[in-house]
């Protein structure tokens, strides 16, 4: 390993006069003398002052934006504006050239759409340096939170034969020849000749397998990639994304809400405490973007205010039925300003409804509970003592400002006969999920869990407006670049 001093450490140093070795990429080179150097360790650049009179012209010509360089020199107190220290270089070495005419990231502002096409290089921009530092901090905080509480980190399968959501929108995994697959006597594709001997897919959720772990280990969580083959070209959807899914034995809906609220507050606070520079930069960036919007479209809160909003308020807990009544009486609904009007119980709430509850009505994060069974998954526990014709389940969604739903979960149906009846009702074959039903046959117990789409969390904490900008290499319809 080549010994070097990181830019992050030098910018905090007061050991003037010591010799240092810095390596990084050139952001700008002014007056044949001043290099703005960044090595990825911080958002800020280090100024390296070149002794151009004693540096060969061939070297000077190669100090271009994007080039990788090594400088050996003395750390000195800066007399210029904008920095407290700089390096007075004795020697400069070109580690990797960059053709100034062809390098896509010139020292100017680039649109996020343009940078998405250059995802292999966008890490070098200040914005994406900040985004992925925050993403790292949030991922670390997730593991830290669960580890401190005695949870076991469980790796659930990426290749599976089950559809946890019952949605059917899955990516198939096969080694069969696509043009001429083997057929059975009925003319159907014979998956018995496939690698796994049956039809398999990429997972949409690790929840069902997570429940198996929880019913022996007590408290587990998964944190891994999941896949949805939905043809959704929106700012909120990806075909490949990461999910956090804890499952807890001997827990009910109330315990589930407490755990989710504690986790969200913990990881947001961790990011604020450990990514102050990055979040301050992203806050300023968002404020600049807001200036270009019409007044009615601007957020009422800055990014930092929004994050503290979630830390400073206990989440409001209300039932779906109460929420429907609030929405029916709301001005946007009565004046027909909602795109989806609320006129009856049983409606599937949209983002506009969720944001109204959080941002306008309660002015705090909201947890909605006890949804109609018809709009929720088969594994959610059916509530007892429901009003006639209004079967609800012990489900909960957490709603955040600017984003709507960020967490979805439930107490799981632990009663075998109720679970089997629900599966029969919606046509889920019980024989294929015998292993799941076994947890209800042998030592069943109340248990609960939730799912958090990690990229949605990163969108919220960074203030980015497109989910494709918070994952290094986004996967979406017609795009699997890089």
N, C-alpha and C positions, 0 to 999 in steps of 0.2 A: 504493500500500500504506500503510495507516494505521500509523504508528510506534507500537509497543507493546512493553512489557517482558513476556517470558514468565515464567510462574509458576516454572518450573523454575530459571531463572537468578536470580530474586529470592530464592528460598529458600536459595540458596548465597551470596548477596551479603552483604557487611559494609559497603557504602557507605551508611551511615545518614545521613539528612538530605537525600538527593537526591530530586528530583521524579521520579515514575514514572507511567506510564500502563498500566493493566492492563485486560484484557478477558477475559471468560469466562462460564461458566454457574454460576448459584447452586446450590450443594448444599444449604445450609441458611441461614436468617437468624434469628438469636436476639436477643431483647430489643430489637428495632427498632434494633439497633446493629452486630451482628457478622455479616458475610457470610463464609461458607466458599466460596471461589471456586476453580473449576478450569477451566483452558483446554485440557486434554488433553495438555499437554507433560510432565506428571508425574502419578504417582498421588496425590501429596500436594496438599492444598488450601492456598491462601493466605488468611489472615484479613485481611479488609478492614474497618476500623472506620469506621462511618458517623457523622458529626456529625448525629445525628437532630434536635437542637434547631434546626439551621440547614438542614435538608433538608425539602422540601415533603412534606406528608402524602400527596399523590398519588404521588410517587416512592416513598415508603416502602411504600405498599400494593402497588406493582408489583414489589417485590423479593421474588419468590416462588421456590420450588424449580423449577429448569428455565429460569428467565428468563435472558436474555443481558444482561450489563451492562458498562458501561465506567466505570472509576473513575480519577480523577486525584488524586494525593495524594503524601504523603511516606513513604519507606521508613524505618521506625523499628525499634529493637530491641524485641522483644515482652516484656512483663512477665507474660503469661499462660502457662499450662501448655500443652505440646503443640506449640509453635512457637517458633522463635528470632527470626523477623522478622514484621512485619505492615505493612500500608499504612494510614496514617491519611488517609482520603479527605477531600479538600476539596470535590469534586463527584462525583456519581453520575448516570450517564445510562442510561436503559433502552434497550437496543438491540433487544430482542425480548421481548415479554411471554409469560408462561406461566400459563395458568389453573390455579391451585392445585387446584381441584376436579376438573379433568379430566386433569391431567398424571399419566401412569401410574407414573412412577418416584418414588414418595414416599421420604423419608429413612428407610427401614427395609430389612430384609433381604428380598429377593425370591427365589423359587425359580428355578432355571435353566430349568425347564419354562415358567414364566411369561415369563421374559425371552426365550425362544426365540420366543414369540408376538409379542414386541415387538423383533424383531431390528433394526428401523430405529432404535431408541432405546437398545439395550443397550450400545452403545459408550460411553455416558455413565457407566456404572457402573464402579467401581474394578476389579472382576474382569475385565471385558472390555477395559478400558484396558490392563491387564496382559497379558492373553492376546494381544491383537493387536500389542502392542509386541514381545512375544517372537516372534510369528509373523514380523513384519517382520525382526527380527534374524536369525532362522534362514534366511529367504529370502536376505537379503544375504550371510550366511556361506556359503551354498551356492555362489553366484556367485563369491564371493571365493576359496573353496577351489579351484574348477576353473580360475579365471582364473590363479591363482598357479602352477598346474601345466601351463599351456599348452594347455588344452582349448579347443575352439571351441564356442560356444553355438549350437546348431542349432535353428531353429524348424521343427518337423515339422507336417504338416497336421492340422487339427481335423476337416475333412470328408474321409472316406476311403472307398474301396470295398473295403478289406481288413479282415479280422478277425484281428488279430495273435494273439489268444489261442485262436482256434478255438472260442470259447464260444457265439457267436451271439446274445448278450444285448446288442444294440446299439440305439441310437436312430436311427430312419430320418430322413434329410433329403430332403425332396421339395418341389417346387412344383406337383405334380399336384393336381387337384381331388379331395379325399378322398371325397366322396360319389359321384363318377362319373368314376373315372380311365379313361384310354384303355386299350383291351384289344387284344391281338394275336389272330391267327386261332385260337389254342388257348384263348382266354378269359382268359389271364394278363395281369396289369398290364403295359402296354407302357412300360417305363422308358426306351426310346429317345426318347420324347417328353418326358422329364423334363429338368430344367435341365442336368444333366451328361451326359445321354444314357445313363445307366446307374443302377442302384440304388446309393445312397450312404448313409453313416451317420456319426454322430459317433464319433470315434476312441476306442478303449479303451486304446491305447498308441502311443507314438511309436517303439517299439523297432525295428521292421522298417526304417523309413525312417532311423532313427539308424544302423543297421548300414551303410547305403549311404554315409552321410557318413564313418563311421569307416574304411571301406575305401578312402578317398582322402585324408582329412584326418588320419588317424591316431588322434586322440583327440577325441571330441565329447561333449556332453551336451545333453539336452533338459530343459526345465523348463516344463511347460505343463498346461493342463486336459485331463482325460480323463473319459470318461463310461461308465457301466455301467447298463444297463436291468434291473438285478436287483431283484426285489420283496423287498428285505431291509430290514426295520424293526428294525435292531439299533443298538447304541451304537457299532459299529465300521464301519458301511457308509454311504456316500453315493452318490448317483447322479451327482454332479459333484464331482470332486476333482482335486488337482494331483499330478503325478508328476515325479520327478527320475530320468532314465534316461541314465547314461553308457554309451558304447560305446567300446572300446579295441582297436585293431588290434595284432597281434603280442603278444597277452596270453592267458594260460591261466587256469585256475580259481584257482590260487594268487595270481596277480597281481590277479584280481578280488576275492578276499577281502581282500587287503592294502589295495586302494583303498577298499573299502566301510568297513572298520574305521577307516582313517585319516580318511575323510570324516565318519563319525559322531562320532568323538572331537573333530574340529576344530570342527564346528558346535555341539556341546554345550558345549565350552569357550568358544566365542565368546559363546553366550547367557549363560553364567554370568558371564563377564567384563563383558559390556556391558548386561545386564539384571538386575543384582544386586537392585535395589529391587523389580522386578516379580516375580522368582523368590522372593525372601524373602516377599513378600505372598502369593503362591500357595502357598508352603510352609506358612505359618501357616494359610491357608484350608483346606488339605488336612488338616492336623493337627486342626483343629476338626471337620471332617467325620468323621474317623476315630473321634472320641470317641462318635459316635452309632451306631457299628457294634458288633456282637458281637465279642468278643476274637478269635475264630477267623477273622473276616473282615478284620481290620485288617492293613494292610501292615506288614511287618517293618522297612521303611526309610521315612524321610521323603523328600519330594521331592528335597531337596538331597543327601541321602545316596544316593539312587537315581542321580542324575546323576553324582555323583563315583564311584559304584560302577562305572559304565561307563568313566570316564576312568582309574581306578586299576588296572583289570584288563586283562591281555591276553585277548582273546576265546578261549574254549576251542574247538578245532576237532576235530570228530568226524564219522564217517560216519553216514549214516542207519542202516546195519546195526548199528553199535555202539549207537546211540541206542535202537533197537528192543529190543536185549538188556537194556539198562539199565531201560527202561520195563517190560518183561515181568517182571523180577525185583523191581520197586519195590513197596513196601508198598501204595500206593494201588491198584495193579493187582491184587495178590494178595488184597487185602481187598475188591476190587470197589468201590472208592470213586471210580474214574474213571467219568465218564458214558459214555465210549467205551473199552471194555477193549481192551488190546493183546494179541492172541493169536497173530498170525502176521506174518511179513515181508510187506510190501506195503501195510500199513495207511497211510491218509492221516492224518498226525498232526494233532491238534486243539490248540486253544490251551491246554487243561489239561495236555496232555503237554509242550508247549513250555515252559510256565511251570515245570513240575516240574523239567525239566532245568536251567533257569537258576537258579531260586530255591531249590530244595531239594538237588539233587544236586551241581551244580558250584559254585553260588553265585558265578557270574560270567556275563557274556554268552556265548552259545554260537553257533558257526557249524556248522550241519549240512550235510554234503555228500553227493554221490553217491546221489541218490534213485532209486527205481524209475522206469524210463522210462514205465511205464503211467500214473503219476499226475502226470507233468510234460509241458510243452509240446513240440510237434514240433521246434522249432528248437534244442533243447538237445543238446550233443554226446554221442553214445553212447560210453560207456566201453568200452575194450578189455579183454580178459582177465577178463570177468565170470564169476561162478560160473554153472553150468548152470541155465538157467531164471530167472536173476536179472539181467536186463539193467538196468544202471543208467546214469544220465546225469551229466555233470559239472555238476551244479546245486549251488547253495548258498543256504541261508536263514539270516539272522541273527536270533537270538532275544534279546529284551530282557526284563528283569523287569517284571512287571505288565501286559505287553502281548502277549507272544509274538512272532510273526514281525513284523519291521519292515522287512526287506530281503529281496528274492528275486532271484536272478540265476543266471547260468550261463556257462560257455564255450559258444559257439555252434557248431553243427555246420557245419564248413567244407567237408566232403567231399560233393561234389554227389551221388554215387550213394547215399550213406547218407541224405542229407537227402530225396532224392526217394523213396526206399523208405519212409521214415517217413511222408511225406505221403500216399503211396498207401495205406499201412496204415490210416491214420485218416480217409481220405477228404477230404483237402484238395486242391482242384483246382490242378494245377501251372501250367496256362496262365494263371490269374488272377494268379499270383505270379511270372511270368516274370522281372520286373525284380529280384525278390529272389534268384532262382536265378542271374541273370546275374553276381552278385558271386562266385558259386562257379565260374562258367564262365571268367571273365576275371580271372586274378590272385588266386585265392582264398588266404587266409592265416588262421592261427589268430586268433581274436578273442573277446572276452568283454564282458559288461556286466551291469548289474543295474537293478532298479527300486526306488525308495523312494517310498511313498505319503506325500506331504508332510504331510497332516493327521495321519497316525499318528505322525509325528515330533513334531508340535506337541502332540498329546495327551500324548506321553511327557514332553516337556520342561516342559509347564505343569502336569501332574498332573490335568488335566480328565478326567472319566470318560466323557464322551459326545462323539463326533467331531463332532456337530452344533454343538458349542460352540467349535470352534476355526477355523471358516470363517465369514466374515461373514454370508453368506446361504445357509444349507444347502439342498440339493436332495435330496429323498428321496420315496418313494412317497406320492402324494396331496398333495404340498406343493411349490409353486414360487412361494411368496409373495415379495413385494418384488422 
